Amino acid sequence: MKNPFNIAIIHVLWRHLRPWAIFAIVFVVLRVTGALSGVSYFTSSALMKTGILDAATAPPAVMKTFDYNFNIKDLQGQVIDFNRFKGKTIFLNVWATWCGPCRVEMPAIDELYKKVKDNDKIVFVMLSIDKSENFTKVVDFTREKGFAFPVYVPSGYLPKQLQVSMIPTTLVINSDGKIVSKETGTTNYDTPKFKEFLESL
Protein backbone atom coordinates (compact mmCIF):
# COMPACT_ATOMS: atom_id res chain seq x y z
CA MET A 1 0.00 0.00 0.00
CA LYS A 2 1.32 3.41 -0.99
CA ASN A 3 2.17 5.78 1.82
CA PRO A 4 -0.09 8.89 1.52
CA PHE A 5 2.57 11.02 3.23
CA ASN A 6 5.20 10.11 0.61
CA ILE A 7 2.73 10.79 -2.22
CA ALA A 8 1.95 14.21 -0.73
CA ILE A 9 5.66 15.06 -0.55
CA ILE A 10 6.14 14.04 -4.19
CA HIS A 11 3.22 16.26 -5.25
CA VAL A 12 4.59 19.24 -3.33
CA LEU A 13 8.09 18.77 -4.76
CA TRP A 14 6.76 18.42 -8.31
CA ARG A 15 4.63 21.54 -7.96
CA HIS A 16 7.71 23.57 -6.96
CA LEU A 17 10.22 21.96 -9.30
CA ARG A 18 8.04 21.68 -12.41
CA PRO A 19 8.83 25.19 -13.77
CA TRP A 20 12.57 24.49 -13.45
CA ALA A 21 12.19 21.06 -15.07
CA ILE A 22 10.33 22.59 -18.01
CA PHE A 23 12.97 25.33 -18.31
CA ALA A 24 15.78 22.74 -18.28
CA ILE A 25 14.08 20.65 -20.98
CA VAL A 26 13.47 23.69 -23.20
CA PHE A 27 17.06 24.87 -22.70
CA VAL A 28 18.51 21.48 -23.64
CA VAL A 29 16.36 21.32 -26.79
CA LEU A 30 17.40 24.84 -27.82
CA ARG A 31 21.08 24.11 -27.15
CA VAL A 32 21.12 20.77 -28.99
CA THR A 33 19.26 22.08 -32.04
CA GLY A 34 21.31 25.28 -32.23
CA ALA A 35 18.16 27.38 -31.84
CA LEU A 36 19.61 28.97 -28.71
CA SER A 37 21.47 31.36 -30.99
CA GLY A 38 18.11 32.96 -31.78
CA VAL A 39 17.28 33.75 -28.16
CA SER A 40 17.22 37.47 -27.31
CA TYR A 41 20.29 39.45 -26.29
CA PHE A 42 18.95 40.07 -22.78
CA THR A 43 17.93 36.46 -22.18
CA SER A 44 21.33 35.24 -23.37
CA SER A 45 23.12 37.79 -21.17
CA ALA A 46 21.19 36.59 -18.13
CA LEU A 47 21.90 32.94 -18.92
CA MET A 48 25.64 33.67 -19.30
CA LYS A 49 25.78 34.66 -15.63
CA THR A 50 24.21 31.41 -14.41
CA GLY A 51 26.99 29.15 -15.67
CA ILE A 52 24.51 27.15 -17.71
CA LEU A 53 26.15 28.35 -20.95
CA ASP A 54 29.73 27.42 -19.97
CA ALA A 55 31.68 25.80 -22.81
CA ALA A 56 32.18 22.05 -22.84
CA THR A 57 35.72 20.79 -22.30
CA ALA A 58 35.47 17.19 -23.53
CA PRO A 59 36.53 16.48 -27.13
CA PRO A 60 34.01 14.61 -29.32
CA ALA A 61 34.40 10.85 -29.76
CA VAL A 62 35.09 11.33 -33.48
CA MET A 63 37.33 14.29 -34.36
CA LYS A 64 37.09 15.60 -37.93
CA THR A 65 40.09 17.00 -39.79
CA PHE A 66 39.99 20.75 -40.37
CA ASP A 67 40.39 22.19 -43.88
CA TYR A 68 43.02 24.97 -43.77
CA ASN A 69 42.86 25.74 -47.49
CA PHE A 70 41.33 29.21 -47.56
CA ASN A 71 42.28 32.84 -47.01
CA ILE A 72 41.17 35.46 -44.52
CA LYS A 73 41.79 39.20 -44.34
CA ASP A 74 42.70 41.21 -41.25
CA LEU A 75 41.27 44.64 -40.43
CA GLN A 76 44.25 46.32 -42.12
CA GLY A 77 43.30 44.59 -45.38
CA GLN A 78 46.18 42.10 -45.38
CA VAL A 79 45.26 38.70 -46.88
CA ILE A 80 46.42 35.73 -44.80
CA ASP A 81 46.70 32.09 -45.90
CA PHE A 82 45.04 30.08 -43.11
CA ASN A 83 47.69 27.40 -43.55
CA ARG A 84 50.06 29.67 -41.61
CA PHE A 85 48.20 28.62 -38.41
CA LYS A 86 48.94 24.92 -38.88
CA GLY A 87 50.64 23.36 -35.87
CA LYS A 88 48.91 25.71 -33.42
CA THR A 89 45.75 25.45 -31.33
CA ILE A 90 43.11 27.63 -32.99
CA PHE A 91 40.07 29.21 -31.35
CA LEU A 92 37.91 30.11 -34.36
CA ASN A 93 34.67 32.01 -33.80
CA VAL A 94 32.24 32.71 -36.67
CA TRP A 95 30.15 35.80 -35.95
CA ALA A 96 28.56 38.93 -37.45
CA THR A 97 27.97 42.50 -36.28
CA TRP A 98 24.19 42.08 -36.63
CA CYS A 99 24.10 38.92 -34.48
CA GLY A 100 22.82 39.59 -30.94
CA PRO A 101 23.93 36.24 -29.45
CA CYS A 102 27.40 36.83 -30.93
CA ARG A 103 27.62 40.19 -29.16
CA VAL A 104 26.64 38.57 -25.85
CA GLU A 105 29.54 36.11 -25.82
CA MET A 106 32.22 38.41 -27.23
CA PRO A 107 33.26 40.15 -23.97
CA ALA A 108 33.91 36.75 -22.34
CA ILE A 109 35.89 35.61 -25.40
CA ASP A 110 37.92 38.81 -25.16
CA GLU A 111 38.68 38.11 -21.49
CA LEU A 112 39.79 34.58 -22.34
CA TYR A 113 41.99 35.92 -25.15
CA LYS A 114 43.70 38.37 -22.77
CA LYS A 115 44.53 35.47 -20.42
CA VAL A 116 46.16 33.30 -23.12
CA LYS A 117 47.43 35.82 -25.68
CA ASP A 118 51.05 35.43 -24.58
CA ASN A 119 50.92 31.69 -25.30
CA ASP A 120 52.41 31.47 -28.79
CA LYS A 121 50.87 28.02 -29.30
CA ILE A 122 47.32 29.44 -29.28
CA VAL A 123 45.76 31.53 -32.06
CA PHE A 124 42.42 33.36 -31.95
CA VAL A 125 40.50 33.97 -35.18
CA MET A 126 37.32 36.01 -34.77
CA LEU A 127 35.88 35.60 -38.26
CA SER A 128 33.12 38.04 -39.21
CA ILE A 129 30.79 36.87 -41.97
CA ASP A 130 29.29 40.29 -42.58
CA LYS A 131 28.87 41.06 -46.27
CA SER A 132 32.10 42.22 -47.92
CA GLU A 133 30.65 45.69 -48.53
CA ASN A 134 30.26 46.05 -44.74
CA PHE A 135 34.00 45.69 -44.04
CA THR A 136 34.14 49.23 -42.59
CA LYS A 137 31.26 48.35 -40.27
CA VAL A 138 33.24 45.39 -38.90
CA VAL A 139 36.29 47.62 -38.34
CA ASP A 140 34.22 50.32 -36.61
CA PHE A 141 32.35 47.80 -34.43
CA THR A 142 35.59 46.18 -33.25
CA ARG A 143 37.21 49.52 -32.42
CA GLU A 144 34.09 50.86 -30.71
CA LYS A 145 33.91 47.82 -28.42
CA GLY A 146 37.64 47.96 -27.70
CA PHE A 147 38.17 44.23 -28.17
CA ALA A 148 41.75 43.00 -27.93
CA PHE A 149 41.29 39.78 -29.91
CA PRO A 150 42.19 39.73 -33.63
CA VAL A 151 39.28 40.08 -36.05
CA TYR A 152 39.21 38.85 -39.63
CA VAL A 153 36.83 38.57 -42.57
CA PRO A 154 36.79 35.94 -45.34
CA SER A 155 38.89 36.60 -48.42
CA GLY A 156 37.07 34.57 -51.04
CA TYR A 157 36.01 30.95 -50.57
CA LEU A 158 35.31 29.45 -47.14
CA PRO A 159 35.47 25.68 -46.63
CA LYS A 160 32.23 23.81 -45.97
CA GLN A 161 33.10 23.49 -42.27
CA LEU A 162 32.77 27.27 -41.92
CA GLN A 163 29.64 27.67 -44.02
CA VAL A 164 27.59 27.35 -40.85
CA SER A 165 23.82 27.58 -40.58
CA MET A 166 23.86 29.18 -37.11
CA ILE A 167 26.01 31.87 -35.55
CA PRO A 168 27.84 32.22 -33.34
CA THR A 169 29.65 28.96 -34.06
CA THR A 170 33.01 28.29 -32.48
CA LEU A 171 35.53 25.62 -33.40
CA VAL A 172 38.65 24.68 -31.52
CA ILE A 173 41.27 23.00 -33.71
CA ASN A 174 44.22 21.28 -32.09
CA SER A 175 47.81 21.36 -33.32
CA ASP A 176 47.22 18.13 -35.26
CA GLY A 177 44.47 19.77 -37.30
CA LYS A 178 41.58 17.99 -35.58
CA ILE A 179 38.36 19.75 -34.54
CA VAL A 180 38.22 19.02 -30.81
CA SER A 181 35.34 21.31 -29.91
CA LYS A 182 32.32 22.82 -31.66
CA GLU A 183 29.84 25.10 -29.93
CA THR A 184 26.78 26.71 -31.50
CA GLY A 185 24.93 29.59 -29.87
CA THR A 186 25.94 31.92 -27.08
CA THR A 187 28.60 30.24 -24.93
CA ASN A 188 30.76 31.33 -22.03
CA TYR A 189 34.40 30.48 -22.76
CA ASP A 190 35.91 32.54 -19.96
CA THR A 191 36.11 29.74 -17.40
CA PRO A 192 39.14 28.17 -15.69
CA LYS A 193 38.13 24.76 -17.12
CA PHE A 194 37.99 25.97 -20.71
CA LYS A 195 41.26 27.89 -20.37
CA GLU A 196 42.93 24.74 -19.05
CA PHE A 197 41.37 22.74 -21.91
CA LEU A 198 42.71 25.20 -24.50
CA GLU A 199 46.20 25.24 -23.00
CA SER A 200 46.33 21.45 -22.78
CA LEU A 201 45.89 20.87 -26.53
C-alpha positions as CSV (number, residue, x, y, z in Angstrom):
1,M,0.0,0.0,0.0
2,K,1.3,3.4,-1.0
3,N,2.2,5.8,1.8
4,P,-0.1,8.9,1.5
5,F,2.6,11.0,3.2
6,N,5.2,10.1,0.6
7,I,2.7,10.8,-2.2
8,A,1.9,14.2,-0.7
9,I,5.7,15.1,-0.5
10,I,6.1,14.0,-4.2
11,H,3.2,16.3,-5.3
12,V,4.6,19.2,-3.3
13,L,8.1,18.8,-4.8
14,W,6.8,18.4,-8.3
15,R,4.6,21.5,-8.0
16,H,7.7,23.6,-7.0
17,L,10.2,22.0,-9.3
18,R,8.0,21.7,-12.4
19,P,8.8,25.2,-13.8
20,W,12.6,24.5,-13.5
21,A,12.2,21.1,-15.1
22,I,10.3,22.6,-18.0
23,F,13.0,25.3,-18.3
24,A,15.8,22.7,-18.3
25,I,14.1,20.6,-21.0
26,V,13.5,23.7,-23.2
27,F,17.1,24.9,-22.7
28,V,18.5,21.5,-23.6
29,V,16.4,21.3,-26.8
30,L,17.4,24.8,-27.8
31,R,21.1,24.1,-27.2
32,V,21.1,20.8,-29.0
33,T,19.3,22.1,-32.0
34,G,21.3,25.3,-32.2
35,A,18.2,27.4,-31.8
36,L,19.6,29.0,-28.7
37,S,21.5,31.4,-31.0
38,G,18.1,33.0,-31.8
39,V,17.3,33.7,-28.2
40,S,17.2,37.5,-27.3
41,Y,20.3,39.5,-26.3
42,F,18.9,40.1,-22.8
43,T,17.9,36.5,-22.2
44,S,21.3,35.2,-23.4
45,S,23.1,37.8,-21.2
46,A,21.2,36.6,-18.1
47,L,21.9,32.9,-18.9
48,M,25.6,33.7,-19.3
49,K,25.8,34.7,-15.6
50,T,24.2,31.4,-14.4
51,G,27.0,29.1,-15.7
52,I,24.5,27.1,-17.7
53,L,26.2,28.3,-20.9
54,D,29.7,27.4,-20.0
55,A,31.7,25.8,-22.8
56,A,32.2,22.0,-22.8
57,T,35.7,20.8,-22.3
58,A,35.5,17.2,-23.5
59,P,36.5,16.5,-27.1
60,P,34.0,14.6,-29.3
61,A,34.4,10.8,-29.8
62,V,35.1,11.3,-33.5
63,M,37.3,14.3,-34.4
64,K,37.1,15.6,-37.9
65,T,40.1,17.0,-39.8
66,F,40.0,20.8,-40.4
67,D,40.4,22.2,-43.9
68,Y,43.0,25.0,-43.8
69,N,42.9,25.7,-47.5
70,F,41.3,29.2,-47.6
71,N,42.3,32.8,-47.0
72,I,41.2,35.5,-44.5
73,K,41.8,39.2,-44.3
74,D,42.7,41.2,-41.3
75,L,41.3,44.6,-40.4
76,Q,44.2,46.3,-42.1
77,G,43.3,44.6,-45.4
78,Q,46.2,42.1,-45.4
79,V,45.3,38.7,-46.9
80,I,46.4,35.7,-44.8
81,D,46.7,32.1,-45.9
82,F,45.0,30.1,-43.1
83,N,47.7,27.4,-43.5
84,R,50.1,29.7,-41.6
85,F,48.2,28.6,-38.4
86,K,48.9,24.9,-38.9
87,G,50.6,23.4,-35.9
88,K,48.9,25.7,-33.4
89,T,45.7,25.5,-31.3
90,I,43.1,27.6,-33.0
91,F,40.1,29.2,-31.4
92,L,37.9,30.1,-34.4
93,N,34.7,32.0,-33.8
94,V,32.2,32.7,-36.7
95,W,30.1,35.8,-36.0
96,A,28.6,38.9,-37.5
97,T,28.0,42.5,-36.3
98,W,24.2,42.1,-36.6
99,C,24.1,38.9,-34.5
100,G,22.8,39.6,-30.9
101,P,23.9,36.2,-29.5
102,C,27.4,36.8,-30.9
103,R,27.6,40.2,-29.2
104,V,26.6,38.6,-25.8
105,E,29.5,36.1,-25.8
106,M,32.2,38.4,-27.2
107,P,33.3,40.1,-24.0
108,A,33.9,36.7,-22.3
109,I,35.9,35.6,-25.4
110,D,37.9,38.8,-25.2
111,E,38.7,38.1,-21.5
112,L,39.8,34.6,-22.3
113,Y,42.0,35.9,-25.2
114,K,43.7,38.4,-22.8
115,K,44.5,35.5,-20.4
116,V,46.2,33.3,-23.1
117,K,47.4,35.8,-25.7
118,D,51.1,35.4,-24.6
119,N,50.9,31.7,-25.3
120,D,52.4,31.5,-28.8
121,K,50.9,28.0,-29.3
122,I,47.3,29.4,-29.3
123,V,45.8,31.5,-32.1
124,F,42.4,33.4,-31.9
125,V,40.5,34.0,-35.2
126,M,37.3,36.0,-34.8
127,L,35.9,35.6,-38.3
128,S,33.1,38.0,-39.2
129,I,30.8,36.9,-42.0
130,D,29.3,40.3,-42.6
131,K,28.9,41.1,-46.3
132,S,32.1,42.2,-47.9
133,E,30.6,45.7,-48.5
134,N,30.3,46.0,-44.7
135,F,34.0,45.7,-44.0
136,T,34.1,49.2,-42.6
137,K,31.3,48.4,-40.3
138,V,33.2,45.4,-38.9
139,V,36.3,47.6,-38.3
140,D,34.2,50.3,-36.6
141,F,32.4,47.8,-34.4
142,T,35.6,46.2,-33.2
143,R,37.2,49.5,-32.4
144,E,34.1,50.9,-30.7
145,K,33.9,47.8,-28.4
146,G,37.6,48.0,-27.7
147,F,38.2,44.2,-28.2
148,A,41.8,43.0,-27.9
149,F,41.3,39.8,-29.9
150,P,42.2,39.7,-33.6
151,V,39.3,40.1,-36.0
152,Y,39.2,38.8,-39.6
153,V,36.8,38.6,-42.6
154,P,36.8,35.9,-45.3
155,S,38.9,36.6,-48.4
156,G,37.1,34.6,-51.0
157,Y,36.0,31.0,-50.6
158,L,35.3,29.5,-47.1
159,P,35.5,25.7,-46.6
160,K,32.2,23.8,-46.0
161,Q,33.1,23.5,-42.3
162,L,32.8,27.3,-41.9
163,Q,29.6,27.7,-44.0
164,V,27.6,27.4,-40.8
165,S,23.8,27.6,-40.6
166,M,23.9,29.2,-37.1
167,I,26.0,31.9,-35.5
168,P,27.8,32.2,-33.3
169,T,29.6,29.0,-34.1
170,T,33.0,28.3,-32.5
171,L,35.5,25.6,-33.4
172,V,38.7,24.7,-31.5
173,I,41.3,23.0,-33.7
174,N,44.2,21.3,-32.1
175,S,47.8,21.4,-33.3
176,D,47.2,18.1,-35.3
177,G,44.5,19.8,-37.3
178,K,41.6,18.0,-35.6
179,I,38.4,19.8,-34.5
180,V,38.2,19.0,-30.8
181,S,35.3,21.3,-29.9
182,K,32.3,22.8,-31.7
183,E,29.8,25.1,-29.9
184,T,26.8,26.7,-31.5
185,G,24.9,29.6,-29.9
186,T,25.9,31.9,-27.1
187,T,28.6,30.2,-24.9
188,N,30.8,31.3,-22.0
189,Y,34.4,30.5,-22.8
190,D,35.9,32.5,-20.0
191,T,36.1,29.7,-17.4
192,P,39.1,28.2,-15.7
193,K,38.1,24.8,-17.1
194,F,38.0,26.0,-20.7
195,K,41.3,27.9,-20.4
196,E,42.9,24.7,-19.0
197,F,41.4,22.7,-21.9
198,L,42.7,25.2,-24.5
199,E,46.2,25.2,-23.0
200,S,46.3,21.4,-22.8
201,L,45.9,20.9,-26.5
